[in-house]
Amino acid sequence: MSGRAASRGTLAPWRARVATRRGLTQWPILLVALTVALVTGSLLAGMSILVNATEQFALSTVLGEIEPDRTRVDVRVTMDDLTGDVEGALARTDSAAGELFEPAPHTSSSHVVSTLYSVIRETAPPAMSYVAALDGVQDQVELTAGSLPGAPFEAEVTGADGEQTTARIIPVLAPEPILDVFGIELGDRLELRGSFALGDRVHVQVTGVFAALEPGGDYWRSDRNAGTGWRPDAVVPQSGGLITTDLVGPLVMDRAVLTTGGAATEQLLATYVPSLGSLTPSELTELQVRANRVEDEFPRIVADPSVDTVQVTTTLPDPLRSSATALTITRASVLVVGLLLLVLAVAALLQAARLVAEGRTAERSLMRARGAAGNQVLALGAVEAIGLAVVTAVASPFLARALYLALAGTPAMRDAGMDRDPGLSTQTWVVAALAAAVFAVVLVSPLLRRQGTFIDAEAERTRPDRKGFLQRSGLDLAVVALAALAYWQLRQYASPLVRTGLGLAIDPLLVVGPALALLAGALLCVRILPPVSRLAERLAARGRGAVTPLAAWEIGRRPARATSAVLLLTLALAVGTFSLTFLSTWRASQGDQAAFATGADARIIRLPGGTFAQADLVADAAGTDTGHVATAARREGQIGTLGSRGAIHSPSGTSILGLDAAAREQLREDFGHDAGVRAALDTLDESAPGLLPGIELPEGTDAVELDVRFGKSHEPMPGLATTLRLAVQDATGLIQTIEAGTTLVTGEDTTVLVDLAAGTASEVGAGDPSAEAEAEADGETSDGESAPATPASLQGPLRIVAAQTAWFTTPSGELDGWLPFFGQATFRLTFTVDGVVAIDSDPADGADGAEPTRTEVSPPGDLDWFARVLDLQPTTATPEAGEFLRIEAFTSGNQLATFPGSVSQMTWPATVAVPLVTTPGVARQFASAGDATLAVRVGEAVIPARIGTTTDNLPSVTPGTRAIAADLTALSQALIEQGAQVSGDLEWWLALPDASPDATEALTARVTELGGTLTSTQAETAERRDSPLRVGVQGVLWLVALGASILAAIGYAVYATVTVRDRHLEFAQLRAIGLQRRSLLGVISRESMLITGLATVFGLGLGALLGWLVAPLISLSPDGSRPVPEVSVLVPWGQIALLVAEVVVLLVAVVVVVSRSLRSADPAQVLRAGDER
């Protein structure tokens, strides 16, 4: 064995024995260092546990609480030629769903729906109906009469040729309205005729009727009537939206009967709802990839010769993306703030290492004097550091776990489902081990410098350099340059996240930027400390006393120790200030984003009943008046350029927002500080037409009776019918179209009752004066229906501003026989209204049960009418004397049988172009279009438009999306001109007098009770701030603020301890030359005040600057993009004052410790002992 090997074998146990013995005798120093290491390791490991808990519990909570309507997948399979293997198609969709959701479990349901059939009525135009087989329908309906359907049977029926024949009769369960709409009784049979040559004749028998338990509920979402059983204004297919009629259904049939030829099976509707609460982050990513391809994968798997089309409707990618994004944002925020804490932790560890190193300066000098080599001294320190690191690595995870459990008891963590023990993951142990390794390296770092002789060490101790190593080498300036580059890069990306094919990912280089900025700022502060201390020393020297000059001189004499204290306090205050600033800014930004996304204090949709009565209903629910209620309409449509005959060229999808004057005023009050929003609102104000001329109805009117006549010259045309709609405007400018019914053209007078409050109409009489008189006396219609009797506060006076009529025929054998003889002849169509009676069902001066007030309305004498005609030749739209409305137009039987004709009669000239406010995505599409008129498609109507101005974002519209906004009245006018329906589906915007959480919750409950849906800024803010996946960010910031306070306290305590311990001889010498104990205390106090004062100024300034520069870049929106509106930095000076108070407490503690030390010290004994301690 060589001598070197023997030496190593002999020295190894010697190092362990010496390290152990030295640790036992110098345990206070090592205890301080270990405490700093444990605090650092526990905080970093605690942040790791917080991330793990977010991934385990918060993600599970969020995914488990997603509403089924956001995760379900609806598959609509249209069968080829109304036939096909339905069950085979269902098996393939089930297989596709299993592949999509694996490993998450899911539920499924399916319905089979027939094509639309026509039902011929003797005294009214044909109605429509349809057959369906619905999964679980018996649990969703109440059987109100009759019995459940039985098996099909054979019976005699009248065939198409009038002869008796044997046909299959299929029993069905029908909705209650079928009895009144079709005028039949329970047990009667109906013949369903294929519409537009689709489907054969089907004979059904109504054996029972039902009422849906929750009409409009989720179960009925794919039903054509949404579970109500009847729609009086259903659009007839292939009529361009001009013709409406009654639609009754579904007629529920046994599934096996329906799919084996009972009726034309048009569609298979399959629904799949996954249970996502058990997904892990990796499984979430995999499901997200598959969900993004679902619209391509399902058609591929389901494809078959018997299948025509496969349409997949789902929003599943959206909640998956938002959950994954929120998780990524949490991770990024933890990394950003964690790196700041790491910088502070390293500074605290360096302070602790300095304490250990300076406490052993004499020992190391003695060892070097006795021949110990530098690597031997380093090895001895490494043994000690490894031992402390092992203790740190083992204990930190358990301390972090206890810290997390304490934090988990807060209400926000409990609400997020994170009040459970997440255990200790491998990631947590790795973080603790890395923290311990960093601690070990830092602890031995003072020993890594080149070791000089004993004399060199003593000279360095008595005459230290004013500049530290970083300053002498210029590395601090290199860090500043690197930080500036990192910040510039972060500002270019405007986020620490980058977009990838799967969504957002963390960029490691970008998340380091804030930590580099913090370190660079602190190093700059340290660089200016020596000049500041020299300046303070010079200023103090001009004074008469010795206390202040001595304090300033001491800082300059021992710059390394002062620099270490200032650096640690600066970093601690900066990290604490930044954390609190970021937390306040982030929370404020979430509130601002929620307000912008909502657009108003509250938005209410899907209220039942007539539109004109809803404003008062909304105001009453909110406990306010209608002056705080505004109206908006939101649609999805297309925009392109306008071609001939109303065609739209190069259309692209866009969101369409219509705002009335009150809605714009609310937006101006809330977002008027945004120049783009203000310009957009001004543009819409300029284009707003205001109240329109029309047939004005008396105040209080909630229904009208119209005396109408539809006539045709020459030979009567079989099946000729007309649909009438009225367009009514209230005092706020809101325009709604109200169906006035579909009537056979007989040339006879008809009285139509239009309920303006409910938005419905019924026929009072058809040329029967006695029935009309009886209705007037009894307040009932001739068929027994009551006239409006429910008080409804409408915002009058109302005025009739337009009428829409559509003329059409229904295919029949009689029509086919008529057309060859009379189809070429031209004839005149006439529509007139020569009587209007306004009805007030709740007169102001009437007692309870009083009869409705009826007021004859006189025709306005100076009202001009304009008309837009499609597939007719108009002759006049001007009413004659004593008439309110008149339309005359010419057509032929062949023309009308092929193309339904329509007339829109308005009190305003045709719209040239609706002024629009567009987002940049839309504006770029038409950048090269020049002065071309644009076209906007809403439903089936195409209206002309032009761009008025462009704004970056529109309130209540998702930032970054393609959207346009227009004045609601102007938009309604343009749609009415095109013959479109303008009714229902409005948003009611509320400016709440009390927007507190309790008041908003009460309003939400009231609106839900009424059947509507409410979205509030308060609820949206709470969701954005306190969502389980966002609670972790706030928890981390509080942990960092707490950690900064603890490390600052420990670090400055270390500084004070070392200062008092190492200066006993100096204090004794000062006392010996006549300086009083009080003066010595003043020296220490002012020295501490100077250090803490500089650190406070540096720390608060650096933290606030870092918050101003960085907080807007890492305060992201829920989808990870730049927030809208822009982030406004909010510095919580009240909370930061607590950090300053901590510094003051530290200062007081130092003074108290020094005071006691000075009182207990004996100057004579210290002078005799010299510096041999």
Buried (B, 14 or more C-beta within 10 A) or exposed (E): EEEEEEEEEEBEEEBBEBBEEBBEEBEEBBEBBBBBBBBBBBBBBBBBBBBBBBBBBBBBBBBBEBEEEEBBBBBBBBBEEBEBBBBEBBEBBBEBBEEBBBEBEBEBBBBBBBBBBBBBBEEBBBBBBBBBBBBEBEEBBEEEEBEEBEEBEEEEBEEEEEEEEEBBBBBBBBBBBBBEBBEBEBEEBBBBBBBEEBBEEBBBBBBBBBBBEEBBEEBBBBBBBBBBBBBBBBBBEEBBBBBBBBBBBBBBBBBEBBBEEBBBBBBBBBBBBBBBBEBEBEBBBBBBBBBBEBBEBBBEBBEBEBBBEBEBEBEBBBBBBBBBBBBBBBBBBBBBBBBBBBBBBBBBBBBBBBBBBBBBBBEBBEBBEEEBEBEBBBBBBBBBBBBBBEBBBBBBBBBBBEBBBEBBEBEBBEBBBBBEEBEBBEBBBBBBBBBBBBBBBBBBBBBEEEBBEBEEBBEEBEEBEBBBEBBEEEEBBEBBEBBBEBBEBBBEBEBBBEEEEEBBBBBEBBBBBBBBBBBBBBBBBBBEBBEBBBEBBEEBEEEEEBBBBBBBBBBBBBBBBBBBBBBBBBBBBBBBBBBBBBBBBBBBBBBBBBBBBBBBBBBBBBBEBBBBBBBBBBBBBBBBEBEBBBBBBBBEBBBBBBEEEBEBEEBEEBBBBBBBBBBBBBBBEBBEEBEBBBBBBBBBEEBBEEBBBBBBBBEBBBBBBBBBBBBBEEEBBBBBBBBBBBBBBBBBBBBBBBBBBBBBBBEBBBBBBBBBBBBBBBBBBBEBEEBBEBBBEEBBBBEEBEBBBBEBBBBBBBBBBBBBBBBBBBBBEEBEEBBEEBBEEEBBBBBBBBBBBBBBBBEEEEEEEEEBBBBEBEBBEEBEBBBBBBBBBBEEBEBEEEBBBBBBBBBBBBBBBEBBBBBBBBBBEEBEBBBBBBBEBBBEBBEEEEEEEBBBBBBBBBBBBBBBBBBBBBBBBBBBBBBBBBBBBBBBBBBBBBBBBBBBEBBBBBBBEEBEEEBBEBBBEBBEEBEBEBBBBBBBBBEBBBBBBBBBBBBBBBBBBBBBBBBBBBBBBBBBBBBBEBBBBBBBBBBEEEBEBEBBBBBBBBBBBBBBBBBBBBBBBBBBBBBBBBBBBBBBBBBBBBBBBEBEBBBBBEBBEEBBEBBEEBBEBBBEBBBEBBEEBEBEEBBEEEEEE
